[in-house]
């Protein structure tokens, strides 16, 4: 492993342990990095899809909508989630704390899936989506490694 690569890994590892708590405590300004809005937008879209699906299931169970309308609820929710995920994929962190937030998001999503892969509805690119997010983390951390 080259010195630069090793430094990048060490800096990233140190940041992964310290920055999430600092972000949660409000010590790191999140507004300066667009990745925070992209992650929040994605999380909101998942919640919106879940709420919409729950509501649609209740309406269907009560006979208020038919199968076609139920499918439309699901499809609309998925469209919103997919758009937010596409935005997340295209957003590269601009700060070390943003890189940590994206790496944390990636780890949480992988843990949530339970099988180490992206299988959620919006992550139709599978492992490639995970690699793309990880490349965005590396891109954000490279200036730190170069400066060290």
BELQUI-V666262 format. One record per residue. N is the residue number from 0. SS is DSSP state (~ for helix, > for strand, _ for the rest). PSI is psi in degrees with one decimal (NA if undefined). BURIAL is b if it has 9 or more other ideal C-beta (glycine too) atoms within 8 Angstrom, else e. Layout:
# BELQUI-V666262
n:N ss:SS psi:PSI burial:BURIAL
n:N ss:SS psi:PSI burial:BURIAL
This chain:
# BELQUI-V666262
n:0 ss:_ psi:132.9 burial:e
n:1 ss:_ psi:162.1 burial:e
n:2 ss:~ psi:-43.6 burial:e
n:3 ss:~ psi:-46.9 burial:e
n:4 ss:~ psi:-42.0 burial:b
n:5 ss:~ psi:-41.1 burial:b
n:6 ss:~ psi:-43.7 burial:b
n:7 ss:~ psi:-42.1 burial:b
n:8 ss:~ psi:-45.0 burial:b
n:9 ss:~ psi:-41.7 burial:e
n:10 ss:~ psi:-44.4 burial:b
n:11 ss:~ psi:-42.0 burial:b
n:12 ss:~ psi:-41.5 burial:e
n:13 ss:~ psi:-41.3 burial:e
n:14 ss:~ psi:-36.5 burial:b
n:15 ss:~ psi:-30.9 burial:b
n:16 ss:~ psi:-30.6 burial:e
n:17 ss:~ psi:-40.2 burial:e
n:18 ss:~ psi:-39.6 burial:b
n:19 ss:~ psi:-41.6 burial:b
n:20 ss:~ psi:-39.7 burial:e
n:21 ss:~ psi:-40.1 burial:b
n:22 ss:~ psi:-46.1 burial:b
n:23 ss:~ psi:-33.7 burial:e
n:24 ss:_ psi:-3.8 burial:e
n:25 ss:_ psi:15.1 burial:e
n:26 ss:_ psi:-19.2 burial:e
n:27 ss:_ psi:124.9 burial:b
n:28 ss:_ psi:114.1 burial:e
n:29 ss:~ psi:-19.0 burial:b
n:30 ss:~ psi:-19.9 burial:e
n:31 ss:~ psi:-8.7 burial:e
n:32 ss:_ psi:123.0 burial:b
n:33 ss:~ psi:-15.3 burial:e
n:34 ss:~ psi:-31.8 burial:b
n:35 ss:~ psi:-43.0 burial:b
n:36 ss:~ psi:-37.1 burial:e
n:37 ss:~ psi:-42.4 burial:b
n:38 ss:~ psi:-45.7 burial:b
n:39 ss:~ psi:-41.1 burial:e
n:40 ss:~ psi:-42.0 burial:b
n:41 ss:~ psi:-46.6 burial:b
n:42 ss:~ psi:-40.5 burial:e
n:43 ss:~ psi:-39.4 burial:b
n:44 ss:~ psi:-36.7 burial:b
n:45 ss:~ psi:-43.1 burial:b
n:46 ss:~ psi:-41.4 burial:e
n:47 ss:~ psi:-44.7 burial:b
n:48 ss:~ psi:-45.0 burial:b
n:49 ss:~ psi:-45.2 burial:b
n:50 ss:~ psi:-42.6 burial:e
n:51 ss:~ psi:-41.7 burial:b
n:52 ss:~ psi:-42.6 burial:b
n:53 ss:~ psi:-45.6 burial:e
n:54 ss:~ psi:-44.4 burial:b
n:55 ss:~ psi:-40.4 burial:b
n:56 ss:~ psi:-39.6 burial:b
n:57 ss:~ psi:-44.8 burial:e
n:58 ss:~ psi:-41.0 burial:b
n:59 ss:~ psi:-45.3 burial:b
n:60 ss:~ psi:-35.7 burial:e
n:61 ss:_ psi:1.7 burial:e
n:62 ss:_ psi:15.9 burial:e
n:63 ss:_ psi:-19.5 burial:e
n:64 ss:_ psi:159.0 burial:e
n:65 ss:_ psi:-178.1 burial:e
n:66 ss:~ psi:-41.7 burial:e
n:67 ss:~ psi:-43.4 burial:e
n:68 ss:~ psi:-36.8 burial:b
n:69 ss:~ psi:-45.3 burial:b
n:70 ss:~ psi:-37.8 burial:e
n:71 ss:~ psi:-39.9 burial:e
n:72 ss:~ psi:-50.0 burial:b
n:73 ss:~ psi:-46.0 burial:b
n:74 ss:~ psi:-41.9 burial:e
n:75 ss:~ psi:-43.3 burial:b
n:76 ss:~ psi:-42.0 burial:b
n:77 ss:~ psi:-39.5 burial:b
n:78 ss:~ psi:-43.6 burial:e
n:79 ss:~ psi:-45.5 burial:b
n:80 ss:~ psi:-43.5 burial:b
n:81 ss:~ psi:-40.5 burial:b
n:82 ss:~ psi:-43.0 burial:b
n:83 ss:~ psi:-38.2 burial:b
n:84 ss:~ psi:-38.6 burial:b
n:85 ss:~ psi:-40.2 burial:e
n:86 ss:~ psi:-41.8 burial:b
n:87 ss:~ psi:-43.4 burial:b
n:88 ss:~ psi:-31.7 burial:b
n:89 ss:~ psi:-4.7 burial:e
n:90 ss:_ psi:121.0 burial:b
n:91 ss:_ psi:129.4 burial:e
n:92 ss:_ psi:147.1 burial:b
n:93 ss:_ psi:-1.3 burial:b
n:94 ss:_ psi:159.2 burial:b
n:95 ss:~ psi:-39.4 burial:b
n:96 ss:~ psi:-32.3 burial:b
n:97 ss:~ psi:-38.8 burial:b
n:98 ss:~ psi:-41.2 burial:b
n:99 ss:~ psi:-42.0 burial:b
n:100 ss:~ psi:-42.2 burial:b
n:101 ss:~ psi:-41.1 burial:b
n:102 ss:~ psi:-41.0 burial:b
n:103 ss:~ psi:-42.5 burial:b
n:104 ss:~ psi:-46.4 burial:b
n:105 ss:~ psi:-46.6 burial:b
n:106 ss:~ psi:-43.0 burial:e
n:107 ss:~ psi:-44.4 burial:e
n:108 ss:~ psi:-41.3 burial:b
n:109 ss:~ psi:-41.7 burial:b
n:110 ss:~ psi:-38.8 burial:e
n:111 ss:~ psi:-34.5 burial:e
n:112 ss:~ psi:-26.9 burial:b
n:113 ss:_ psi:-10.5 burial:e
n:114 ss:_ psi:9.9 burial:e
n:115 ss:_ psi:16.3 burial:e
n:116 ss:_ psi:163.5 burial:b
n:117 ss:_ psi:112.1 burial:b
n:118 ss:_ psi:6.1 burial:e
n:119 ss:_ psi:161.5 burial:e
n:120 ss:_ psi:-43.2 burial:e
n:121 ss:_ psi:-17.4 burial:b
n:122 ss:_ psi:58.7 burial:b
n:123 ss:_ psi:-8.9 burial:e
n:124 ss:_ psi:-1.9 burial:b
n:125 ss:_ psi:-132.9 burial:b
n:126 ss:~ psi:-30.4 burial:e
n:127 ss:~ psi:-36.1 burial:e
n:128 ss:~ psi:-42.5 burial:b
n:129 ss:~ psi:-43.3 burial:b
n:130 ss:~ psi:-40.4 burial:e
n:131 ss:~ psi:-42.5 burial:b
n:132 ss:~ psi:-41.8 burial:b
n:133 ss:~ psi:-38.4 burial:b
n:134 ss:~ psi:-37.2 burial:e
n:135 ss:~ psi:-37.2 burial:b
n:136 ss:~ psi:-48.1 burial:b
n:137 ss:~ psi:-43.4 burial:b
n:138 ss:~ psi:-40.7 burial:b
n:139 ss:~ psi:-31.9 burial:b
n:140 ss:~ psi:-16.1 burial:b
n:141 ss:~ psi:-41.6 burial:b
n:142 ss:~ psi:-33.2 burial:e
n:143 ss:~ psi:-41.3 burial:b
n:144 ss:~ psi:-37.2 burial:b
n:145 ss:~ psi:-34.6 burial:e
n:146 ss:~ psi:-22.6 burial:e
n:147 ss:_ psi:NA burial:e
